[in-house]
Each structure stands twice: as C-alpha cells, then as structure tokens.
C-alpha cells in the first residue's frame, strides 16, 4: 500500500495548495480524511467517473461538506476533475464552491447543513436495490456530525431495511467546531452503540490504507467503518486541537505550510 500512501501525500499537497490560493479554512478537517478518500477513489469505488453507458458507478457522498477540498482533490487524482480547475477554481468566482454542489462531476449531493448525508445515501441505496442495481453507496460523516438526530434515524432505518450496499464512514478525529466531541453529547463508545442498531461495525486506523481497504469490503449488512483519525493529519502545524478547525493560510505562509507537510511525509 506504499503507492496509496504517496497518493495520500499528493492529496494533502493539493488540499494545502487550495487553501493557500483561496485563503479558505477547514483545512484540518480535509486533511483528516485524505487517506480514506485515496483508498476509496483509487482502490474501492467502481467507475467513480460513471459507467460506459452513462449511468453512475459506485457513489460517494461527503456529508461533512466543509471538507470539500479533500473531495475535489480526490476527484482530481481519480481523473474525474481537472487538476488545474480544482486548484484555480476552489472558492473562486464561478468555480468550485466551498461546499460540494450537485452538477459538479463526481458530486452526489450538495453539502452544507450537517446530518443530511446518511439519509440521502440511504435513499440512493434503497433505490438501487429496487432497480436491481448492485452499485454501492458510501457516505462519510464527521464524528461531531453524529450530534444530529437525523443521522441516527438513518442508521436505524438502514439496518431495518438490510441495505448491505450501504457503507457509512465516521471520520472519528475527536474534534468538532468548538471543542472535543466527547465534551458535547458524549456519544462514545461509538462501536457498541452503532452495532446495537444492527450494523456491521468495523473500527480501523483511518490512516492505514491496507486496514481501510479491508474494512471497506462489502458485507451482508449495512456497514459502518469507524475510522480513527488525526485532525490535520500529515501537517503538524494544524494539529493544535479544535482551534485548527477554522485555521486558514495566506500566501506568505507557503514555506511554513510546506515545511510542515514535508515533516509529515518523513514521519
């Protein structure tokens, strides 16, 4: 999985370059899911750009839409989006929005308000089963997003319907906008709670490509992958607790940012 590790570093570089050119924030939230998206787009998803007949391939929904730079970068690595369009168009007038929007190639839901992704993913998976289509649907949520009641309604219904083509991925980095996740609704431990709803729950190091690949295999029930991650992974400059959630960069910080990225590459 050395190749995927290098591609994850490439994705982190794209995320940082988007941040430097646009001045936008939520960089740390994007970095924490870089390994997950690289495994998905370069090893797991079938036909992420669409099938030869024009129908969708396997779907990925980014429910934590503020991490859109990670999604755009992964779509560029997979050849779905043009790399220059991603770098120059992120958060630019007439370019790619700060949250994913339908109409952009490879985007399956418009992001923004948290907690909506699991319900939309469930609807996609149910429609596919009715249509007799074997495509899979993946949805990634942040652990702070689990504060939303609609997420748990989807989890309950997904198990009730036995949607084995549905996979929920939790980016469990332990932090949300204004603090630690275990200081808000105290939802942990997550795995037993999710398993109690009837899901096949798999806990994994969210930065281990081989472990992620195994965890993302299709099961006989709806699957939830609890991916334990580090917010700002690969860039120690952004591993400073919840304050990194809204951290942004300016062009004069380029050397500082890339030095931090290089330290992460060597570690």
BELURMO-V356186 format. One record per residue. SS is DSSP state (2 for helix, 1 for strand, 0 for the rest). PSI is psi as a letter, one per 40 degrees, with the letter a starting at -180 (NA if undefined). NEAR is the number of other C-alpha atoms within 12 Angstrom. Layout:
ss=SS psi=PSI near=NEAR
ss=SS psi=PSI near=NEAR
//
This chain:
ss=0 psi=e near=20
ss=2 psi=d near=13
ss=2 psi=d near=16
ss=2 psi=d near=29
ss=2 psi=d near=28
ss=2 psi=d near=23
ss=2 psi=d near=30
ss=2 psi=d near=40
ss=2 psi=d near=37
ss=2 psi=d near=29
ss=2 psi=d near=42
ss=2 psi=d near=44
ss=2 psi=d near=36
ss=2 psi=d near=37
ss=2 psi=d near=51
ss=2 psi=d near=49
ss=2 psi=d near=36
ss=2 psi=d near=42
ss=2 psi=d near=42
ss=2 psi=d near=30
ss=2 psi=d near=27
ss=2 psi=d near=29
ss=0 psi=e near=25
ss=0 psi=i near=31
ss=0 psi=a near=35
ss=0 psi=f near=37
ss=2 psi=d near=44
ss=2 psi=d near=44
ss=2 psi=d near=50
ss=2 psi=d near=53
ss=2 psi=d near=50
ss=0 psi=d near=49
ss=0 psi=e near=54
ss=2 psi=d near=53
ss=2 psi=d near=46
ss=2 psi=d near=53
ss=2 psi=d near=52
ss=2 psi=d near=41
ss=2 psi=d near=37
ss=2 psi=d near=43
ss=2 psi=d near=39
ss=2 psi=e near=32
ss=2 psi=d near=28
ss=2 psi=d near=32
ss=0 psi=h near=34
ss=0 psi=h near=25
ss=0 psi=f near=27
ss=0 psi=d near=37
ss=0 psi=e near=30
ss=0 psi=i near=23
ss=0 psi=i near=16
ss=0 psi=d near=11
ss=0 psi=e near=9
ss=0 psi=e near=10
ss=0 psi=i near=17
ss=0 psi=i near=26
ss=0 psi=a near=27
ss=0 psi=i near=34
ss=1 psi=i near=41
ss=1 psi=h near=47
ss=1 psi=h near=45
ss=1 psi=g near=49
ss=0 psi=d near=42
ss=0 psi=g near=43
ss=2 psi=e near=36
ss=2 psi=e near=38
ss=2 psi=f near=44
ss=2 psi=d near=45
ss=2 psi=d near=49
ss=2 psi=d near=48
ss=2 psi=d near=54
ss=2 psi=d near=48
ss=2 psi=d near=46
ss=2 psi=d near=47
ss=2 psi=d near=37
ss=2 psi=d near=31
ss=2 psi=d near=36
ss=0 psi=e near=30
ss=0 psi=e near=22
ss=0 psi=d near=24
ss=0 psi=i near=25
ss=0 psi=h near=22
ss=2 psi=d near=25
ss=2 psi=d near=20
ss=2 psi=d near=23
ss=2 psi=d near=39
ss=2 psi=d near=30
ss=2 psi=d near=26
ss=2 psi=e near=26
ss=1 psi=h near=38
ss=0 psi=f near=27
ss=0 psi=i near=19
ss=0 psi=h near=11
ss=0 psi=e near=12
ss=0 psi=a near=21
ss=1 psi=h near=32
ss=0 psi=i near=31
ss=0 psi=e near=34
ss=0 psi=i near=33
ss=0 psi=i near=35
ss=0 psi=h near=25
ss=0 psi=i near=17
ss=0 psi=d near=13
ss=0 psi=h near=25
ss=0 psi=h near=26
ss=0 psi=e near=36
ss=0 psi=h near=34
ss=0 psi=e near=32
ss=0 psi=i near=36
ss=0 psi=h near=28
ss=0 psi=i near=30
ss=0 psi=c near=22
ss=0 psi=h near=19
ss=0 psi=i near=32
ss=0 psi=e near=32
ss=0 psi=d near=34
ss=2 psi=d near=44
ss=2 psi=d near=44
ss=2 psi=d near=33
ss=2 psi=d near=34
ss=2 psi=d near=39
ss=2 psi=d near=41
ss=2 psi=d near=28
ss=2 psi=d near=33
ss=2 psi=d near=37
ss=2 psi=d near=30
ss=2 psi=d near=21
ss=2 psi=d near=25
ss=2 psi=d near=21
ss=2 psi=d near=14
ss=2 psi=e near=11
ss=0 psi=f near=12
ss=0 psi=h near=18
ss=0 psi=e near=23
ss=0 psi=i near=33
ss=0 psi=i near=39
ss=1 psi=h near=46
ss=1 psi=h near=47
ss=1 psi=h near=48
ss=1 psi=h near=51
ss=1 psi=i near=46
ss=1 psi=i near=42
ss=0 psi=d near=45
ss=2 psi=d near=37
ss=2 psi=e near=37
ss=2 psi=e near=41
ss=2 psi=e near=24
ss=0 psi=h near=26
ss=2 psi=d near=19
ss=2 psi=d near=21
ss=2 psi=d near=33
ss=2 psi=d near=29
ss=2 psi=d near=23
ss=2 psi=d near=35
ss=2 psi=d near=42
ss=2 psi=d near=25
ss=2 psi=d near=25
ss=2 psi=d near=35
ss=2 psi=d near=31
ss=2 psi=d near=19
ss=2 psi=e near=24
ss=0 psi=f near=26
ss=0 psi=g near=39
ss=0 psi=e near=32
ss=0 psi=e near=40
ss=1 psi=h near=49
ss=1 psi=h near=48
ss=1 psi=h near=51
ss=1 psi=h near=48
ss=1 psi=h near=41
ss=1 psi=g near=45
ss=1 psi=g near=39
ss=0 psi=e near=37
ss=0 psi=e near=37
ss=1 psi=i near=34
ss=1 psi=a near=34
ss=0 psi=d near=29
ss=0 psi=e near=17
ss=1 psi=a near=21
ss=1 psi=i near=24
ss=2 psi=d near=27
ss=2 psi=e near=21
ss=2 psi=e near=17
ss=0 psi=c near=20
ss=0 psi=e near=19
ss=0 psi=g near=16
ss=0 psi=e near=24
ss=0 psi=i near=21
ss=0 psi=h near=18
ss=2 psi=d near=31
ss=2 psi=d near=27
ss=2 psi=d near=18
ss=2 psi=d near=21
ss=2 psi=d near=33
ss=2 psi=d near=23
ss=2 psi=d near=18
ss=0 psi=e near=26
ss=0 psi=e near=25
ss=0 psi=i near=37
ss=1 psi=h near=35
ss=1 psi=h near=33
ss=1 psi=h near=32
ss=1 psi=h near=30
ss=1 psi=i near=27
ss=1 psi=h near=27
ss=0 psi=e near=38
ss=0 psi=e near=35
ss=0 psi=h near=29
ss=2 psi=d near=33
ss=2 psi=d near=25
ss=2 psi=d near=23
ss=2 psi=d near=35
ss=2 psi=d near=30
ss=2 psi=d near=23
ss=2 psi=d near=30
ss=0 psi=e near=40
ss=0 psi=i near=29
ss=0 psi=h near=28
ss=0 psi=a near=22
ss=0 psi=e near=17
ss=0 psi=i near=25
ss=0 psi=i near=42
ss=1 psi=h near=39
ss=1 psi=h near=46
ss=1 psi=h near=42
ss=1 psi=h near=43
ss=1 psi=h near=40
ss=1 psi=h near=31
ss=0 psi=i near=35
ss=0 psi=h near=33
ss=0 psi=h near=42
ss=0 psi=e near=42
ss=0 psi=h near=42
ss=0 psi=e near=41
ss=0 psi=g near=35
ss=2 psi=d near=27
ss=2 psi=d near=30
ss=2 psi=e near=34
ss=0 psi=g near=28
ss=0 psi=f near=20
ss=2 psi=a near=26
ss=2 psi=e near=26
ss=2 psi=d near=24
ss=2 psi=e near=31
ss=2 psi=d near=32
ss=2 psi=e near=28
ss=0 psi=h near=28
ss=0 psi=i near=29
ss=0 psi=i near=29
ss=0 psi=i near=20
ss=2 psi=d near=19
ss=2 psi=e near=13
ss=2 psi=e near=19
ss=2 psi=d near=21
ss=2 psi=d near=17
ss=2 psi=d near=20
ss=2 psi=d near=31
ss=2 psi=d near=29
ss=2 psi=d near=19
ss=2 psi=d near=25
ss=2 psi=d near=32
ss=2 psi=d near=20
ss=2 psi=d near=17
ss=2 psi=d near=25
ss=2 psi=d near=21
ss=2 psi=e near=14
ss=0 psi=NA near=13
//
